[in-house]
Amino acid sequence: MKQTLRLWFTDFWDRFIPADNLFYNLLSPHFSIVLDEKQPDLLIYSCFGKEYLQFNCTRLFYCAENMRPDFNACDYALTFDFNNDKRHLRYPLYGYYIDMFPKLLNVPVDNLFVQRSREELKKQWMQKKKFCCIVVSNGASKKRIEFFKKLNAIKPVDSGGMVLNNVGGPVKSKIDFIKDYRFVISFENSSHDGYITEKILEPLLTDSIPLYWGNPKASLDFNEKRFLNYHAFKTEDDFINAILYLENNPDKAIDMITAAPFPGGFVKPADINDERLLKFLQMIIAKLPAHKPVAQTYRKHLHSINQRMQAFRYSLRARLSKFSK
């Protein structure tokens, strides 16, 4: 008989489904899961809200943004970071996408795990009639915006997102849009060691070449022979020259798209291995009965801080009122 696990999720992105996500699907064959939004034994929360503060139970923080875990607020964490804390496991966002893309967006990921012939990939490359594109909905990344403008001034780049749009409006499907392009600007919102999202993954699925900036150690996650890594060049001009060289030398570009996507070939990197993630989750669950959650003390800590701040504001108003008389 399976062990019962009372589980809940909060502070995730829009359209996140508690009963159909990577964690639920990974755990459900091994546990009898009860989704309990009132008194869960384990709360898995993300970075898009503060609802997690209402829960007095063991908390697992899963971060899809360039943020560090606060171990005063969570008991365990899954993030992009290279962090050796035993309470932490590195699990970048692109791993979540590989598992959930086929179901969420009806996008197959078979190309990542199968060696295809050069003839097939040459045919795919020659069918791509467009140079380069970008799909951006967040205009806050100065690096990404400036690079788009610089490359676009040299050779026109199509922009299909809400920002910098020059194709007549935002595209409905990013994957359907980028598949017609030889190169895709795949810049992250920001740069930090380990921080890497789905942006580099999407061009790989469409046999395009990602133009990547963000994680200086991206070559630990993806095979550098399969993408152009901004961080590997001395200057931005050198990076752009490498793009134009591939654009003008199709055989070299085809060499690149025939390379394996990951450093270990056509297999998932260790950091997004399902068994590794499951083992980490099972370790957390095994400790639940005897584990005193940090969450409880953290709520008390927040309450104490709020009380002190209220007292300070009252004292400050009292002192300032003396000068207004």
Summary of the structure (lengths in Angstrom):
residues: 325
radius of gyration: 23.4
end to end distance: 74.0
largest distance: 86.3
contacts: 967
relative contact order: 0.13
helix: 42%
strand: 16%
